[in-house]
């Protein structure tokens, strides 16, 4: 039996409201929302171009079943990536994700220095969460793992993530798991957020980016 159109509409409205609700944070206060994307507008497989306001850069991306699907392509020899451009200093990223059969996913930040060098990432696999600081781009990319938590992540379940980047402090919360680190690199202005998938089968929904203000003692 097909769901009633009104029920579908209510579900979509609820998803949008959920994505735009200011997140619960620990080291900062949410400011103005930069973008809030439920990924509920069906979009056929895309390898270049826009998808629900985000830009497909590498891999093949589509929106179906009220989620963004991102798959790595063998010919790219590189994890898939879907990006959003903006400008902020202190910021928050919130999302829901499901690993599926993907090897790992990442929520990545790049800076505002052309050509937008890598800045830092939260990686998630089925058995760990880790945070890196980064620099460079393409062949000049350098990455250093600063903190890691070994913990099982159910690949078939939906999980929530909140990433807070304030000054040199980076805090990633996946469900009830927290991984955090400090590095001067995190102070730099941010110009791109990327959803990254190594393998196939990862899904994302209700992705939002917020300006943030440091919490006062």
C-alpha positions in Angstrom: 0.0 0.0 0.0 1.3 3.4 -1.0 1.6 6.0 1.8 -1.0 8.8 1.8 0.4 12.0 0.1 -0.4 14.0 3.3 1.7 11.6 5.4 4.6 12.1 2.9 4.3 15.9 3.2 4.3 15.7 7.0 7.3 13.5 7.0 9.2 15.9 4.7 8.2 18.9 6.8 9.4 17.1 9.9 12.7 16.3 8.3 13.3 19.9 7.4 12.4 21.1 10.9 14.7 18.6 12.4 17.6 19.7 10.2 17.1 23.3 11.1 16.7 22.9 14.9 19.8 24.4 16.6 22.0 21.5 17.7 22.9 20.6 21.2 26.6 21.6 21.7 29.3 21.4 24.3 32.0 23.9 23.5 30.1 26.6 21.5 26.7 28.2 20.9 25.0 27.8 17.5 24.6 31.0 15.5 23.0 31.5 12.1 22.4 28.4 10.0 24.5 28.4 6.8 22.8 25.6 5.0 20.3 22.9 6.0 19.7 20.1 3.6 17.4 17.1 4.3 18.2 15.4 1.0 14.6 14.5 0.4 14.4 15.7 -3.2 15.0 12.6 -5.5 17.9 13.1 -7.9 19.2 10.7 -10.4 22.8 9.4 -10.3 25.1 12.4 -10.8 28.8 12.5 -11.4 29.3 16.3 -12.0 27.0 19.2 -11.1 24.7 20.2 -8.3 22.6 17.8 -6.2 20.1 19.4 -3.7 22.4 22.5 -3.6 25.6 20.6 -3.0 28.3 20.1 -5.6 29.3 16.6 -6.8 33.1 16.6 -7.2 34.2 12.9 -7.3 32.3 9.7 -7.5 28.6 9.1 -8.2 25.9 10.6 -6.0 22.1 10.4 -6.0 19.1 11.1 -3.7 16.6 8.3 -3.2 14.6 7.0 -0.3 15.0 10.4 1.5 18.8 10.1 1.7 21.9 11.1 -0.2 23.8 8.1 -1.5 27.5 8.5 -2.4 29.6 5.8 -4.2 33.2 5.7 -5.0 34.1 4.9 -8.6 36.9 2.6 -9.5 38.1 4.8 -12.3 38.6 7.7 -10.0 40.9 5.9 -7.6 39.8 8.3 -5.0 36.9 8.4 -2.4 33.7 10.1 -3.6 33.1 13.7 -2.5 30.2 16.0 -2.4 30.9 19.6 -1.2 29.2 22.8 -0.1 31.0 26.2 -0.3 30.6 29.0 2.4 32.8 31.0 4.7 33.0 30.7 8.4 35.6 30.6 11.3 33.9 28.9 14.3 31.3 26.4 13.0 29.2 23.4 13.6 28.3 20.5 11.3 25.4 18.2 12.1 24.1 15.2 10.1 22.7 11.7 10.2 24.6 9.0 8.4 24.5 5.3 7.6 27.7 3.4 6.6 26.1 0.6 4.7 28.8 -1.4 2.9 31.2 1.6 2.7 34.7 1.1 4.2 34.5 4.5 5.9 33.1 7.9 5.6 34.4 11.4 6.5 33.1 14.9 7.2 35.9 17.1 5.8 36.7 20.8 6.1 38.8 22.8 3.7 40.1 26.4 4.2 39.6 29.6 2.2 43.1 29.7 0.6 42.9 28.9 -3.1 42.5 26.1 -4.1 40.9 25.5 -0.7 43.5 23.4 1.1 42.5 20.5 3.4 42.0 21.6 7.1 40.6 18.6 9.1 38.4 15.6 9.0 36.3 13.3 11.2 36.6 9.7 9.9 34.1 7.0 10.8 34.4 3.2 10.1 32.5 0.3 11.5 35.0 0.0 14.4 36.4 3.5 15.0 36.1 7.2 15.0 39.1 9.5 14.5 40.0 13.1 13.9 42.8 14.5 11.8 44.4 17.9 11.1 45.3 18.4 7.4 47.1 20.8 5.0 47.8 21.0 1.3 45.7 19.7 -1.6 45.9 16.8 -4.1 49.5 15.4 -4.1 50.6 17.9 -1.5 48.1 16.8 1.1 49.4 16.1 4.6 47.4 14.5 7.3 48.0 13.7 11.0 45.7 11.6 13.2 45.3 13.5 16.5 42.7 11.4 18.3 40.9 8.1 17.9 38.2 6.1 19.6 37.9 2.4 19.0 34.2 1.6 19.1 31.7 -0.5 17.1 29.5 1.5 14.7 26.5 -0.5 13.4 26.8 -0.1 9.6 23.1 -0.7 9.0 21.8 1.8 11.6 21.4 5.5 11.3 23.7 7.5 13.5 23.9 11.2 14.4 27.0 13.4 14.3 27.8 16.9 15.7 31.1 18.4 14.9 32.1 21.6 16.7 35.2 23.6 15.6 36.0 26.6 17.8 39.4 28.2 17.8 41.9 25.4 18.1 39.4 22.9 19.6 37.7 20.2 17.4 35.1 18.0 19.0 33.2 15.3 17.2 30.2 13.6 18.8 28.8 10.4 17.1 25.8 9.3 19.0 27.2 9.2 22.6 30.8 8.8 21.5 33.2 11.8 21.7 36.5 12.4 20.0 38.3 15.7 20.4 41.6 17.3 19.6 43.4 20.7 19.7 45.5 22.1 16.9 46.4 25.6 15.6 45.2 24.6 12.1 41.6 24.5 13.2 41.6 28.3 13.8 41.9 29.0 10.1 38.8 30.1 8.2 36.7 27.4 6.6 35.5 27.6 3.0 34.2 24.1 2.1 32.6 21.1 3.9 32.8 17.8 2.1 30.9 14.6 2.6 33.3 11.8 1.7 32.8 8.1 1.1 35.4 5.3 0.6 33.6 2.4 -1.0 29.9 2.1 -1.8 26.7 2.2 0.1 27.1 5.2 2.5 24.0 7.5 3.0 23.6 11.0 4.5 20.5 13.0 5.5 19.6 16.2 7.4 23.1 17.7 6.9 23.4 21.3 8.3 26.3 23.8 8.8 26.1 26.5 11.4 28.1 29.5 12.4 29.1 29.2 16.0 30.2 31.4 19.0 32.5 30.2 21.8 30.6 29.2 24.9 31.1 31.6 27.8 32.2 30.1 31.2 
